Amino acid sequence: QVQFVESGGGLVQPGGSLRLSCTASGFIFGGAVMKWYRQAPGKEREFVARIGGTGRRRDYADSVKGRFTMSRDNAKKTIFLQMNSLKPEDTAVYFCKADGYTTWGQGTQVTVDS
């Protein structure tokens, strides 16, 4: 079955960096559009970034544009989210997802706090 395992979250000070990973299984990864979402306490889940099957096309939410970079390694069936210049408002649980599938992973907690 389709599965996602997110990792790389943690506690970081404002201005710091983290790199999230998501390893997928159960479907043909190489052609799939992959996305990152996040959900802050008391808020709805929101789109963060998207990457096309080859990795050439990437789109970002305005709130993270210029600070976050999404990439993928199709051989390892893994996507990444490099997060720089983190702000307290980036605090959330981060999830990955593949277009066309309803499965979510367990997420990884990112906390930005001094």
N, C-alpha and C positions, 0 to 999 in steps of 0.2 A: 504494500500500500504506500501511498504518498506520505513522505515524512520530511520534516525540516528540523534541524537541530541548530539553534542559534547559540553563539558564545561570544565572549569578549567584553561583556559589559563590566561595570564596576563603578567605583566612586572616584571622581576626578574634580580638581579645582577648576573654577572658571578660567577659561583661556587654555585649558589643557586639551589633550587629544586621546582618543580611543579608536581602536579598530575592531569592528564587529565582523564576525564570520557566520555564515549559514551554509550548512552542508545538506544537500537534498538527496532523496532517493525515491524510487518507486515510479519514475516517469522518465521520458527522454529529455534530459536536462539541456542538451546543446541547443535546441531550437526554442526553448521556452523564454518568454519575457518574464523577468524576475523583478520583484518589488520589495522595498522595505516600507514598513509602516511603523508607527509608534502610537502608544496610548499613555497619556499622562493621567495621574489620579483625578478622578471626577470628570474626565473629558472623553470624548469619543475618539476612536481610533482614527488616525489621519495618515495620509500618504506622505512619504518622505522622498523616495527616489525610485527610479525604474531604469532597467537596462535591457536592451534588446538581446536577441539570441547570440549574436556575434560579439557583442560588447561595444560595437561602434556607436550606437545611439544610446544616449543617457538623458534623462529628464529629472529635474529636482523641484521640490516644493520651494516657493520663494523664501520661506523662512530658513532654509539651509543652503541655498545657492551660494556658491563661492567658499563655503566652509566644509561641506561634505563631498566626498567623491566615492561613487559606487563603481565596483569592478567585478569581474568574474573570472574563474578558472574552470573552463568546461571539462578539462581532463580530471579535475578533482571534484566536479559537481558542486562547486562552492562559489558563493558570492561574498563580497566584502563591502563594508561601509567604513571608509576612513573619515573620521569626524575630528575636525580641527577647530580651534577657537570656540570651544564649547561654552555654552551659556546655561545659567540655571533653568531657563525655559526649555532646554533640550532634555531635561529630566523626564524619563518615561521608560516604559517597557517597549523594547524594539522587537518587531516581528518580521520575518520574511514570508513571502508568498509567491507562488507561480500563477501566472495568468491561466485561467481555464480550470483551476482546481480550487476547491473550497477549503482545503486543509490549511490549518495554521500550526506553527510550531509552538513551543512553550514560551518563547520570548527570552530576552536577556535584559536585565535591569541596568539602566544607565542613570547615574545620579551625579549631578553637577552641583557642587556645594563647597563653600569655603569652610 
